[in-house]
Amino acid sequence: MVAGMTKHKRKATGVDPSIKAANLKRLRRIEGQVRGLESMVEDDRYCADILMQLSSVQEALRAVGRELMRNHLRLCAHDAMAKGNKAQANAMHDELIELMYKHIR
């Protein structure tokens, strides 16, 4: 986290409207897939079918995560490291390392 900022009040410094729209569309599709999973479980569907659908949802979430990471690196991180002071750059570096460790699981 960048020094002096709280998690709940931070906003992205720049988001391409088309990327935002694409991510929202993906998330709505994922929401539908999750509802489908719920229905499959309720209906006692074959476990292998549920696991395949679950795998699809996980990959869709990873795709959204990749786009968010790309945007974060391109805009937020770049600005903090290029335009900020040394403390801000170091804080962003630490944040990126933490994100990479969490994202690659």
Buried (B, 14 or more C-beta within 10 A) or exposed (E): EBEEEEEEEEEEEEBEEEBEEBBEEBEEEBEEBBEBBEEBEEEEBEEEEBEEBBEBBEEBBEBBBEBBBEBBEEBBBBBBBEEBEEEBBBBBEEBBEEBEEEEEE
